[in-house]
Amino acid sequence: MVISPELIISITSALIGLLLLVFAVDWRYFRDWVVVFLYKNVLDGLWGAAVVNLDLLEYPFRQLPLLYKVSLLFDFWVFPILCILYNQLTRERGFRHILVYAILFSVGITVIEYPLELYTELIKYHKWSWYITFITLTVTLLSSRAFVAFYRWGCEYFGNKRF
């Protein structure tokens, strides 16, 4: 049995994600991170399915290929964990830092994704490009930051109210 590069990359990504989740996440803010994780899962599930169904890109090598056309590993595990780390790093920062970190995270992910698109079967661009990846990653990171800020405000505002 030959182990493909795609399988090695997938297993490595899943394990790195797990290690980051266990050792890099500040669990004092557990509620916030669960909200970010679930928000990213919903957003990536909707956005990822739309992008794949519009044939903008495809994932030839994926988990549960008979059930899903999206990359379960990236959309529902790796990117939500990276989003938690992004939100953790920007938790007490101003807008400029929030924007800079979103750009840096997006550059890092795009720099990894583009060679994967060129040299593996993990992702294939059709009507897509690296700069669309960069833009969508930046927008979704910023939207997650806005969502968690709204969630915190809601918890604070409604936390002491009686209905």
Beta strands, then each sheet from edge to edge (+ up, - down):
strand 1: 57-58
strand 2: 124-125
sheet 1: 1+ 2-
end
